[in-house]
Structure formats: C-alpha cells, structure tokens
Amino acid sequence: MPFIHIVLLPVKPDAPQELVDEVVAEIVALQEKIPFVRTMRCGKTVTQRGKQFTHALVAELENESQLPEYAVHPAHQAVLQKIKQIIGEEAVALDFDSKH
C-alpha cells in the first residue's frame, strides 16, 4: 500500500528564480536517486487560497516504514539544505497511507 508524503513550501518572494527552479528539479530527481520512492512531484501553486504556500511536493513511497530512511537519505538531505535557502518560514508536512 503506497505511503504519501506531502510538503507545502513557502518560498521567499526574493528567492532567485534560478535557484527555485534548480530545487524543484532536484526534488523531482529524488525519484531516481532513492530506490523506494515510487513517484515524486513538485510544482508552484496556481491558486491563492488560505495561508499561502507557494510550492508543494508529493512523494509516494512504498510504505510508511520507509519514511525515516527517506528523511536521512543523503540525496534528500542535500535537497533539504537547498530548500532551506529558498523558504521564508517553516514548511508543513503531511503523511498518510493511501488505501485508494
């Protein structure tokens, strides 16, 4: 049963667009670098609702037990350091089993 990891990112308005694009590409590339990541998606929001997070990522792992391994994986840690350069406040993460 797939396990879903969602992160909402509040990218700073003054973050260099080239760096933001690089981070998004590196997030998506995690799917090729971490064997148990089934899919990885990342993009900029196109709506203005509620508290504004500018970008979101959605990772599909094989199961929940892999989330701790994902968190410490060197490829994830490298991207995480770049994410910290472009966000203005704390990101929000949501994790759940996908039964459907």
N, C-alpha and C positions, 0 to 999 in steps of 0.2 A: 504494500500500500504506500503510495507516494507521501512524502512529507514536504510541506510547503513552508518556505522561509521568505517573508516579505520585509523589506526595509524601505521606509519613507525618508527621503533625504532633503534637508533644507539647504540647498546650495546658495551660497552668498551671492548677492547681485553683482558684486565686483570680482567674483572669481573669473580668471581668464577663460574664455570660451574654449580655447585650445586645450587647456588642462581638463576642463569639464568633459570635453569630447574624448580625451585620452582615458579618463577614468571610466566613462561609460563603456568604451571599447574593452578595457581591461576587465571590467566586471563581467561582461558577456563572455569573454575569453576564458573565464574560470571554468566554464563547462568543458573545455578541452584539457584543462590543467588538473582538475580534481576528478578522479575516475567515477565516483559515486554521485556526482552532480548530473542529473538527467537532462535538465534544461536550465538555462539562465537567461533572463530577460531584464533589460534596463532601459528606461527612457524618461523623457521630460513630460510632465503633465500638460494637458491641453485645456484644462478646466480650472476655474477659480472658485472652489467650494471650501468652506470652513477654514481651519488653520492651514495655511499654505505650505505644503511641501512641494518642492519644485521637481523632484525626480523620485522614481521608485524602482526597486529591483525585486524580482520574483525568482527564487531558486526552487527547483524541485529536486529533492534528494530522494534516495531510495527508501529511507526510513528514518524515524526520529533518532535512533541511536547514533546516527552519523553527524548530527548537529554539533556535538562537542569536537569531533575530529575536523569538521569543516571550519569551525571557529579558529582552530590553531594551525590549520594547514598553511605552509609558507606562502603559497600563491594568494590565499585570502588575506593573510597578514600584510603582504606587500601592497595589495589594493587598498586595504583598510588605511594604511598610512597616507596614501594619496587622497582618499575620501576625506580624511581629517583636514587636509589642506583646503578643501573647497566648501565645506559646510560651515554654516554660521552658528548653529546650535546643535543640540543632541538629536541624532536620528532616532526614529521609532522602529522597533522590530516586532513582527507578529509571526508566530509559528504555529502550525496546526497540521494534524493528519488529514489527508484528503481521501475521504471514503468514496467520493463520487467523481 
